[in-house]
Amino acid sequence: MNWKMSAKGAVTLVALLIGTPATDAADPADNLASPESFASIADTAARSAAMFTELGKVLTNPRCVNCHPAGDRPRQLEQGRPHQPPVARGADGHGLPAMRCSTCHQQANFDPAGVPGHPEWHLAPREMAWEGKTLSEICAQIKDPARNGGRSLEELVHHIGTDTLVGWAWAPGFGRKPAPGTQKEAGALVDAWVKTGAVCPR
């Protein structure tokens, strides 16, 4: 029997074994447009809103929404299922005293068990929850220091563009699909959105 297999065949076989789709090309939804690609929109406000809409591909992605849940329980997987085992936010977002996030979530991803990790693994504060909200509502929330962790717009650029916990969304470990684009591209979009007036889409 001839066991030789092409590279494409090997990718397909691995994809079938781990339950992920095998594709020849990246899905456009996996990419982020650059701020420069919106230059043809002459109206500054419309251009700003369009850039936030593009950023929305990241903000509404499961990698972000799962940690910005509407309730006190984190979500998991692409489907946003309630966290298993059952855990709760706790007073500081790091879990209850008997089950802290750090009990399972260590300094880095532990791929053999499929457990994500980061030194500061925790839920976003309640006021920063945006699960189930429209992109327009998320935009208004992100601009409001009372609901964005007390950040100015400039600090928001840094938070999305360079914060390493946010950056986990683009390096989520084996078996998880990363957020669209790259963290650097997302940061560039936020920066351009702020510089054009931080206009929210309708």
VENNOR-V953246 format. One record per residue. RES is the residue in three letters. SS is DSSP state (H for helix, E for strand, - for the rest). Layout:
res: (RES/RES)
ss: (SS/SS)
//
This chain:
res: (MET/ASN/TRP/LYS/MET/SER/ALA/LYS/GLY/ALA/VAL/THR/LEU/VAL/ALA/LEU/LEU/ILE/GLY/THR/PRO/ALA/THR/ASP/ALA/ALA/ASP/PRO/ALA/ASP/ASN/LEU/ALA/SER/PRO/GLU/SER/PHE/ALA/SER/ILE/ALA/ASP/THR/ALA/ALA/ARG/SER/ALA/ALA/MET/PHE/THR/GLU/LEU/GLY/LYS/VAL/LEU/THR/ASN/PRO/ARG/CYS/VAL/ASN/CYS/HIS/PRO/ALA/GLY/ASP/ARG/PRO/ARG/GLN/LEU/GLU/GLN/GLY/ARG/PRO/HIS/GLN/PRO/PRO/VAL/ALA/ARG/GLY/ALA/ASP/GLY/HIS/GLY/LEU/PRO/ALA/MET/ARG/CYS/SER/THR/CYS/HIS/GLN/GLN/ALA/ASN/PHE/ASP/PRO/ALA/GLY/VAL/PRO/GLY/HIS/PRO/GLU/TRP/HIS/LEU/ALA/PRO/ARG/GLU/MET/ALA/TRP/GLU/GLY/LYS/THR/LEU/SER/GLU/ILE/CYS/ALA/GLN/ILE/LYS/ASP/PRO/ALA/ARG/ASN/GLY/GLY/ARG/SER/LEU/GLU/GLU/LEU/VAL/HIS/HIS/ILE/GLY/THR/ASP/THR/LEU/VAL/GLY/TRP/ALA/TRP/ALA/PRO/GLY/PHE/GLY/ARG/LYS/PRO/ALA/PRO/GLY/THR/GLN/LYS/GLU/ALA/GLY/ALA/LEU/VAL/ASP/ALA/TRP/VAL/LYS/THR/GLY/ALA/VAL/CYS/PRO/ARG)
ss: (-/-/-/-/-/-/H/H/H/H/H/H/H/H/H/H/H/H/-/-/-/-/-/-/-/-/-/H/H/H/-/-/-/-/H/H/H/H/-/-/-/-/-/H/H/H/H/H/H/H/H/H/H/H/H/H/H/H/H/-/-/H/H/H/H/-/-/-/-/-/-/-/-/-/E/E/-/-/-/-/E/E/-/-/-/-/-/-/-/-/-/-/-/-/E/E/-/-/E/E/H/H/H/H/-/-/-/E/E/E/H/H/H/-/E/E/E/E/-/-/-/-/-/-/-/H/H/H/-/-/-/-/-/-/H/H/H/H/H/H/H/H/H/-/-/-/-/-/-/-/-/-/H/H/H/H/H/H/H/H/H/H/-/H/H/H/H/H/H/H/-/-/-/-/-/-/-/-/-/-/-/-/H/H/H/H/H/H/H/H/H/H/H/H/H/-/-/-/-/-/-/-)
//
